Amino acid sequence: MPAFIVRPVTSADIPALARLIVELYHAELPGLLSGSQCGQEQLLAYTLRANGEAALQHRLVVCDEQQQVVGTGMVQFPTEPAYERAPQGTIAVALRELGLVPTLKLAMAVVRTLFGVYRHTNRHSALIHSVVVSAPVRGQGAGQLLMSALEAQIQARGLERSRLQVLQHNTAAQRFYQRLGYREIWRLDGWRSRLSWSSLVMEKVLTG
């Protein structure tokens, strides 16, 4: 099995993070991002930089034996501002990097997501999000190592529960989280699920 390490992110990792988040979007919401691959990565790099410290705080990366970043994830604590996926200026950068039609598709998708956002307000838990491991190394232990490190951050803050949101059609991710001890506690249904993408929230009680 490959040897992976988990470490805190640095600003130098932003290009790698952008590549991974583009990969995540393509896997979970095919067609959401279009235009050139380089342009997509430049757009995601912009959103990361525009978030400033909030893009790096409580975020971890997984590196392989060659020190290449192959995975990432982050924690949102209940008393801290949420990470902004479409900060001010995103549309202008998308027009420059992707063109008009891909930007219109992206803008409509952003509006759709507003109907399906899970509002995390539980003060006894933290929300793990933006978890992605590059396809070539999935199934080799990198994801489990990353999740353990993210959960350790939550425990270090004295919180007893970890939560995450996953799309309902992403059954592979759901099975992975179930193996780690997560169970469904909330599901987006009804009219909001028709306007957005159906999703569910899973929770794990952290012990030890």
N, C-alpha and C positions, 0 to 999 in steps of 0.2 A: 504493500500500500504506500502511496506517496506520503511524504512528510509535509504537512501544512502547518503554518503558524498564523495566529491571529494577533493583530496589533491595532492600535488607534490609527485613524486616518490622518494624513497630512495634506496640506494644500497641493503638494506635488503629485498627489494621487488623483486629482480631479479629472485629467484626461482618461484614466483607467476607469474611474467611477462613471463617467459619461458613457463610455463604451458598454459597461455592464448594465446601466439603466436602459440604454437603447435595446440591449438584448432582452431585458425583462419586459419591456413594452411589446416587442415583437412576439414574445412567447405568450404573453397573457392577453393582449389586445391587438391581434394582427390587423394591419391596415391603419392603425391609429397614427403611426409615424410613416411618412413617405418622403420622397425626395432623395437626394444623395446621402449615402451613409456618412460621409464626412460632415455634411451639413447637419444631420441629425445629432451627431456627437458634439458638434460645435454648439448647437442649441441647448443640449442637456448640460454641457459645461458652463454655459452662460447662467442657466437656472441655479446651478450649484454655487457659482461665484456670487450671484446676486443675493443669495441667502446669507452670505458672509459666514460668521461663526456658527450660525444655526445649521449650516450644511455639514459641518464637521463635528459639532458637539455630539457626544454619545454615539458616534458612528465608528464602526470597526471594519477592517478589511481582512480578508484571508489571502495569504501569499503561498505560492508553491515553492518547490525547492530552488527555483531560479529567482526567487524574490519577486515574481510577477504577481500582480493583484488578480485574483481569480474569483473573488466573491466579496460581498459587502452587505451590511445591514445596519440599522440604527434603532435607537430607543427614544420614544417620546414620553417624557415624564408628565404627569397630570398637572403640575404647577408651572410648566414651561410652555412658551409659544410653540405652536405646531410649525413644522417645516412647510414652506410655501412652494408647491410644485410649479406654479405659474406666476412667478414674481413680476413686478412691474417691468415692462420692456420686453417680455417674452414674445409677444406678437410681432413686434418690430424686428427682433432678431430672427424669428421664424421666417418672416417675409424675405429677409436678406439671405438667409442660409438655405431655405427650402423652396421658396417661390409661393405664388398666390394660392394655387389649388391645394397643396399640402397644408398651408397655413389655415385655410378655411376649414378643412377637415379636422385639423387639430383643435381649432377654436370651438367647433361644434362638440367635439369630444369632451373638452374641458367643461362646457356647460352641462353636458350629460352627467359628468362625475359629481357635480354639485348636488344632484338628487340622491346620490348613493353614498355620501360621505358618512362614515361612522364617527359620531361625536364622542370622543373618549373623555369622560368626566369622572370616572371612578378613581378616587384618591388612594385606593388600596392596591392599584395595579398600574402597570406601565404598558405602553403599546409598542410592540416591535413592528417595524415596517421597512419597506425598501430592501427586502431580503432577496438577493439573487446570487447564484453561483453559476459561473460560466458552464455552458453545456458540456464541453469536453471533459470536465472533471467532476461532473455530477455522479453521485453514487459511490464516491471514493472517500467519504468521510468529512469533506470540507464543510458541508452544510451543517452537519451535526456539531462540529467543532465551533462553528460560528454561532449557532443558536445557544450553545452552552455558555459561550463568553458573553453574549447579549443578556442572557438570563442572570448571569453572575453580576452584571452591572445593576440590574434591577434589585437583586437581593442585597447588594452593597448599600443601596439607598433605604433599606429597611422595608421594602414593599414585598407583599406575599404572593402576588399574582402577576402573571404575564399574559397579555392579550395580543392578538394579531387579526388582521382582516384578510380574507382570501376570496377570490372569485369562485362562484359556485361551480363553474365548469372546469376549474383547475383541480381536478380530482387527484392528480399526482401529488400536488403540494399538500392537499388535505390529508392524504395517506401518510406523507412524511411527517406532518405535524402530529397526527394521531399517534404515530410510533414514538414521538417524543413526549407524549402525555397530554396533548391538547384535546379539548372537547368543545363542541359547538355550544355557544350560549346565546347567540343572536343571529337572525337571518333577515336580510332585506327582501321583502316581498311586497305584494300589492302593487298599487299604481306607481310607486317610486321605482320598483324593480323594472317596470316596463319602460320608464324614461331613462334609467341608468343601466348599469350592469349588475345582475344579481350577485350578491356576495353574502358571506357569513363571517361572523367573528368567533374565534376560538380562544379558549382560556386554559391556562395551566396553573395549578397551585404549586408554588415553589417551596420546596422543603430542603432541609439540610443546612 
